Amino acid sequence: MTSNAFRFDPPATTGLLLLNLGTPDSPSVPDVRRYLAEFLSDPRIVEIPALAWQLVLHGVILRTRPKKSAKAYQSVWDENGSPLLYLSERLLAALPDDIPVALGMRYGNPSIETALDRLRGLNAQRILVLPMYPQYSATTTASTFDAIARVLAKWRWIPELRFINQYHEHPAYITALADSIQNWQQRHGKPERLLMSFHGIPRDYAKAGDPYPEQCRMTAHLLAGKLGLNDNAWQLGFQSRFGPREWLKPYTSEILKAWGKKGIEYVQVVCPGFSIDCLETREEIAVENRDYFLEAGGKRYAYIPALNDSPGQLALVESLWRQHTLDWEQ
């Protein structure tokens, strides 16, 4: 007797696509130049008419900036390689075995296309997309969506997709940040001031409707409340500005200089918008901005690491996974 039962072989699965910004393949000048060329060619990053920008990018920036950036990458590269990459891989390895997961980077390797191909190989016909950007911005989250769409435009059979575009006020995220800060302070003491530093974007991007600055402020206020901080004990700042245009203020570097001149002796800095430590945290915040504070008269400075593969980060990812796939699994 023949059977009319219909089945897929192997069984269909639900996959998790974890995404982050990216990193050069090595801290060499050629690899950094290739990475910067891809990153700075993204129209979501630089909203300037393409022809005019490409002339500036290839005629000026990529002739000068890669050497300086390579030196910065060399300062954070260690025996394990790029912190952003190996810490992301540790996070994946620590997730429960029942979550089929792949890691992709918006720029560089492993690529988004490679990660999607891995999930397709696992017969993931439903995919939860989690860009590791707690606060939404067109420069990060939307750019990731663009890249996924370009890959899937070449697929015959497109999986069901769910896209988490923000989690800036998720209780598990705020709890993980608060626990991380409190654990650090139990070992290193409490500072006179805590600075919450977020990556900046050009001010006109926000004026055009990008919700990023308001979401950063929401995260900061929720975190300060969770820590029980009064208004004089903390401040929010924006870092990593690039070029001559005005970016979101107040600037992290200017806050630290002002605090040093005021006679504030001990500050700690945390970067809630960075889920994994990278160049912007380990070099720009932990070293460059430390120097600004100390040169201005400060005495003690500490950077509190990102969530990385901590228990709190794992709990957050698992919470988001269960929340957004429960009905799929049923």
C-alpha positions in Angstrom: 0.0 0.0 0.0 1.4 3.4 -0.9 1.3 6.3 1.6 0.0 9.8 0.8 1.8 11.3 3.8 3.9 14.4 2.8 7.1 15.2 4.6 10.3 17.1 4.3 13.5 15.3 4.7 15.4 16.5 6.7 12.7 18.2 9.0 12.2 21.9 8.7 13.9 24.0 11.4 13.7 27.5 12.8 17.1 29.2 12.7 18.6 32.2 14.4 20.7 34.7 12.4 22.9 36.8 14.7 24.4 39.9 13.0 26.9 42.5 13.9 28.8 45.3 12.1 32.0 43.5 11.1 35.7 43.6 11.3 38.7 43.5 8.8 40.2 40.0 8.1 43.4 41.2 9.7 44.8 44.5 11.0 47.0 44.9 7.9 46.6 48.1 5.9 45.3 46.3 2.7 42.6 44.4 4.7 41.6 47.5 6.6 41.4 49.4 3.3 39.1 46.7 1.9 36.9 46.8 5.0 36.6 50.6 5.0 35.8 50.6 1.3 32.9 48.3 1.9 31.7 50.1 5.0 32.0 53.6 3.7 30.4 52.8 0.4 27.1 51.9 2.1 24.6 54.7 1.3 23.0 54.1 4.7 26.3 55.2 6.3 27.1 58.2 4.2 24.1 60.0 2.8 25.8 61.9 0.1 25.2 61.6 -3.7 27.1 58.4 -4.7 29.3 59.9 -7.5 30.5 62.8 -5.4 31.1 60.6 -2.4 33.0 57.9 -4.3 35.4 60.5 -5.7 36.2 61.7 -2.1 36.3 58.1 -0.7 38.7 56.7 -3.3 40.5 59.9 -4.0 41.2 61.0 -0.5 39.9 58.9 2.4 41.1 55.4 1.3 44.5 56.8 0.6 45.1 58.1 4.1 42.7 56.6 6.7 43.5 52.9 6.3 47.0 53.3 7.7 45.8 55.2 10.8 42.9 52.7 11.3 45.2 49.7 10.8 47.3 51.0 13.7 44.2 51.2 15.9 43.1 47.7 15.0 46.6 46.4 15.7 46.3 47.8 19.2 43.2 45.7 20.0 44.0 42.5 18.0 45.3 39.7 20.3 46.3 36.1 20.0 42.6 35.2 19.4 42.3 37.7 16.5 39.6 40.4 16.3 37.7 40.8 19.6 34.4 41.4 17.8 34.7 38.2 15.9 35.9 35.8 18.5 33.7 37.1 21.3 30.7 36.8 19.0 31.7 33.2 18.2 32.0 32.5 22.0 28.4 33.8 22.4 27.2 31.5 19.7 29.0 28.5 21.2 27.4 29.2 24.6 23.8 29.2 23.3 21.7 26.1 23.9 22.1 23.3 21.4 18.4 23.5 20.4 18.9 26.9 18.8 20.2 26.5 15.2 22.3 29.6 14.8 24.6 31.3 12.4 26.8 34.5 12.7 27.0 37.1 9.9 28.7 40.5 9.7 27.3 43.4 7.7 30.8 44.2 6.4 33.6 41.7 6.1 33.5 38.0 7.1 31.7 35.9 7.9 29.3 37.5 5.5 25.5 37.6 5.7 25.3 35.4 2.6 27.5 32.8 4.2 25.4 32.8 7.4 22.1 32.5 5.5 23.6 29.6 3.4 24.5 27.9 6.7 20.9 28.1 7.9 19.6 27.0 4.6 21.9 23.9 4.9 20.1 23.2 8.2 16.8 23.4 6.4 15.8 26.5 8.3 12.5 27.5 6.7 11.8 30.0 9.4 14.6 32.5 10.4 14.6 35.0 13.3 17.0 37.8 12.4 18.7 39.5 15.4 21.0 42.4 14.6 23.0 42.9 17.8 22.1 46.6 17.8 19.9 47.4 20.8 18.9 50.8 19.5 17.5 51.1 16.0 19.2 53.2 13.4 19.0 53.3 9.6 22.9 53.2 9.7 22.9 49.8 11.4 19.7 47.9 11.6 18.2 49.1 8.3 21.5 48.6 6.5 21.4 45.0 7.7 17.9 44.5 6.4 19.1 45.9 3.0 21.9 43.3 2.9 19.6 40.4 3.8 17.2 41.4 1.1 19.9 41.5 -1.5 21.0 38.0 -0.7 17.5 36.6 -0.6 16.7 38.3 -4.0 18.8 35.5 -5.5 17.0 32.6 -3.7 14.2 30.6 -5.3 12.6 29.6 -2.0 12.6 32.4 0.6 12.2 31.4 4.2 9.7 33.0 6.6 11.5 35.9 8.3 11.0 37.7 11.5 13.3 40.8 12.1 14.0 42.2 15.5 14.8 45.8 14.8 15.3 47.0 18.4 15.4 45.9 22.0 16.6 49.1 23.7 14.0 48.8 26.6 13.7 45.0 26.8 13.8 44.0 30.5 16.4 41.3 30.0 18.7 43.8 28.3 18.4 46.4 31.0 18.9 43.8 33.7 22.0 42.4 31.9 23.5 45.8 31.7 22.8 46.6 35.3 24.1 43.3 36.6 27.3 43.8 34.5 27.9 47.2 35.9 27.2 46.2 39.5 29.4 43.1 39.3 32.2 45.3 37.9 31.8 47.9 40.7 31.8 45.2 43.4 35.4 44.4 42.2 36.6 47.9 41.4 34.6 50.3 43.5 32.0 52.9 42.6 33.0 56.0 40.6 32.1 59.6 41.2 30.4 59.6 37.8 29.2 56.9 35.4 29.2 57.9 31.7 26.9 55.9 29.3 28.5 56.4 25.9 26.7 55.5 22.7 27.9 55.5 19.1 26.9 58.8 17.4 25.2 59.5 14.1 25.1 62.8 12.2 22.6 65.2 13.7 20.7 65.6 10.4 20.0 61.8 10.3 18.1 62.2 13.5 16.3 65.3 12.2 15.2 63.3 9.2 13.4 60.9 11.5 15.9 58.3 12.8 14.7 57.2 16.2 18.2 56.3 17.4 18.9 59.2 19.8 15.6 58.9 21.6 16.1 55.1 22.0 19.6 55.7 23.5 18.1 58.1 26.0 15.4 55.6 26.9 18.0 52.9 27.5 20.1 55.3 29.6 17.2 56.4 31.8 16.0 52.9 32.3 19.5 51.7 33.2 20.1 54.6 35.6 16.7 53.8 37.3 17.7 50.1 37.6 21.0 51.1 39.2 19.3 53.6 41.5 21.4 56.5 40.3 20.5 60.1 40.9 20.8 62.7 38.1 24.2 63.9 39.3 25.8 60.5 39.3 25.6 59.7 35.5 25.4 61.3 32.1 24.8 60.2 28.5 27.3 60.9 25.7 27.9 60.1 22.0 31.2 59.0 20.5 32.9 58.1 17.2 32.1 61.1 15.2 33.6 61.3 11.8 34.1 64.2 9.4 33.2 67.9 9.7 29.4 67.7 10.1 27.7 68.1 13.4 26.9 64.8 15.2 24.7 63.9 18.1 25.7 65.8 21.3 26.9 65.9 24.0 30.2 64.4 22.8 31.7 61.7 25.0 35.3 63.2 24.7 34.1 66.7 25.7 32.2 65.4 28.7 35.3 63.6 30.0 37.5 66.7 29.4 35.0 68.8 31.3 34.8 66.3 34.2 38.6 66.2 34.5 38.8 70.0 34.6 36.1 70.1 37.3 38.2 68.0 39.6 36.2 64.8 39.3 38.8 62.1 40.1 37.2 58.7 39.3 34.9 57.9 36.3 33.7 54.7 34.8 32.4 54.4 31.2 30.0 51.8 29.8 28.8 51.5 26.2 25.3 50.1 26.3 24.9 50.3 22.5 27.8 47.9 21.8 26.7 44.3 22.5 30.2 43.0 21.8 33.6 44.7 22.5 35.3 46.0 19.4 37.6 48.8 18.2 35.3 51.5 19.3 35.2 50.2 22.9 38.7 48.8 23.4 40.6 51.5 21.7 38.5 54.6 21.4 36.8 54.4 24.8 39.3 52.4 26.9 42.4 54.2 25.6 41.8 57.4 23.7 39.1 58.8 25.9 40.9 57.7 29.0 43.8 59.9 27.9 41.4 62.9 27.4 40.1 62.5 31.0 43.5 62.0 32.6 45.1 64.9 30.7 42.3 67.2 31.8 43.1 66.4 35.5 41.2 63.2 36.2 42.9 60.5 38.4 41.2 57.1 37.8 39.3 55.9 34.7 37.8 52.5 33.9 35.9 51.1 30.9 33.3 48.5 31.9 33.3 45.7 29.2 30.4 45.0 26.9 28.0 42.2 27.6 29.9 39.9 25.2 29.2 36.2 26.1 28.2 36.9 29.7 25.3 35.1 31.4 23.2 38.2 31.0 23.8 38.4 27.3 22.9 34.7 26.9 19.7 35.2 28.9 18.8 38.2 26.7 19.3 36.3 23.4 17.4 33.3 24.7 14.6 35.5 25.9 14.3 37.2 22.5 14.5 33.8 20.8 11.7 32.3 22.9 9.5 35.4 22.7 9.6 35.7 18.9 9.6 32.0 17.9 7.1 30.5 20.4 4.2 30.3 18.0 6.4 29.1 15.2 7.6 26.2 17.3 4.1 25.3 18.4 
